[in-house]
Amino acid sequence: MEQNKAIKAPKVSKLKYKHRKVLWGIVFLLPWFIGFVTLFLYPFVQSFYYSFFTLKPEFGAILKEFVGFDNYIFAFREHVYGNTSFKLELYETVQDSLINLLVLLIFSLFIAVLLNHEFRGRAIVRAIFFIPVILNSAAVTIALGSGGVITDLLLEESAIQLFALDQYLLNMGIGTDLVLLVVGLIDRIYNILTLAGVPILLFLAAIQSVPKHLYEAATIEGATGYEMFWLITLPNVSVHIVTVTIYAIVDSFLTSSISNIISSEFSKQKWGLSSAMAWIYVGTILTLLLVLFLLAKVFKIGESHYEKD
């Protein structure tokens, strides 16, 4: 009788692979969500509320005077911090972020492709590109920035002659606009290297996740390395371009001098004005991310080319 009994089939999860990915995504996001609600949401909303008031501290209380959008208007029209204005710094930050983003995407993808190849000392080279992320502290930034030790060394006459690239290019007959572009990109090398560590790792992980049989089939068909990059690597890696873009934009704004302006107004007990400036800052970031998101949707950037289910 036991032999005639039907063999029970092993239990199979009823959740589809797509649904399991969503479920695990929620599980990993849950700690962040709990921390956001319990520690961040209330002061986040409160700062938006305070941005419409002039706040004056008194003993045991804070006097509030509703001023509407006056704090926002003042931040844009009349605010001056030292020799710069909040509006000017915000414009320059957006401009620098967009330029850095374009250079960062190209540079990070290029380095990730190189690091994906087998060569002696590859692990050391990978660590070298990630070192700026570890050492991205205030002390290192000051040392490598204006007024630092390296800057003082470059002010020597011999060093200036070595780095007079703009004059050298102009003497070659290259146009002024192109020279300014090249010199400007070179001046951003430190910022790009500082931001590139995490994007390189993201792109490297994306390249290594591309199915190997695609490259094997392309090799059998006689495709060149150039063709395999444009037809296999880049379409599959483009899934992570949106992630790298968000990281680069947010990180660029976090290191902007606007944070110092907002902190300065906050230290002067101008809490309403500093809150308004902070929300202009946040709104600019969200607007920029929204525009980039819409562009990604229009050009279908970020869609998987080999994983449909």
Secondary structure, DSSP 8 states (H G I E B T S, - for coil): -TTTS--------SS-HHHHHHHHHHHHHHHHHHHIIIIIHHHHHHHHHHTTEEEEEETTEEEEEE-TTHHHHHHHHT-EETTEEHHHHHHHHHHHHHHHHHHHHHHHHHHHHHHTS--TTHHHHHHHHHHHHHT-SHHHHHHHSTTSHHHHHHTSHHHHHHT-HHHHHHHTT--HHHHHHHHHHHHTHHHHHHHHHHHHHHHHHHHHTS-HHHHHHHHHTT--HHHHIIIIIHHHHGGGHHHHHHHHHHHHHHTSTHHHHHHHHHHTT-HHHHHHHHHHHHHHHHHHHHHHHHHHHHTTTT--SS---
